[in-house]
Amino acid sequence: VQLQASGGGLVQAGGSLKLSCAVSGLQFNRYVMGWFRQAPGKEREFVASITRSGSRRDYGDSVKGRFIISRDNYLSTVYLQMNNLAPEDTADYYCAADFRPHGNVVLTREESYRYWGQGTQVTVSS
């Protein structure tokens, strides 16, 4: 199983970035997907989660209204569109997957996810 995150970089405050996470080695449409982030010296924080079908999404309070999670089950990829970025969004961003073949659930807790990507760095300058 491999989760390959990409799309991070340096952006000015108020700008946008779109992260991608390409997944291989599992049946993507049977997995709940999530994004987390970890800033230097801080604990990992929930950012967003999306159900297997993409019909339901949930977001951390700090990113609601600015970030959008989406997925393409044909491409086995999950995305995180980040708008109106602020310096406090600076962190390493990680995608995660967990096998949930039934129901319509999102997962907001780090310990709920079995598979993790390697992280992509996002830096927002003021």
Beta strands, then each sheet from edge to edge (+ up, - down):
strand 1: 2-6
strand 2: 9-12
strand 3: 17-24
strand 4: 31-38
strand 5: 45-50
strand 6: 57-59
strand 7: 67-72
strand 8: 77-82
strand 9: 91-99
strand 10: 115-116
strand 11: 120-125
sheet 1: 1+ 3- 8+ 7-
sheet 2: 2+ 11+ 9- 4+ 5- 6+
sheet 3: 2+ 11+ 9- 10+
end
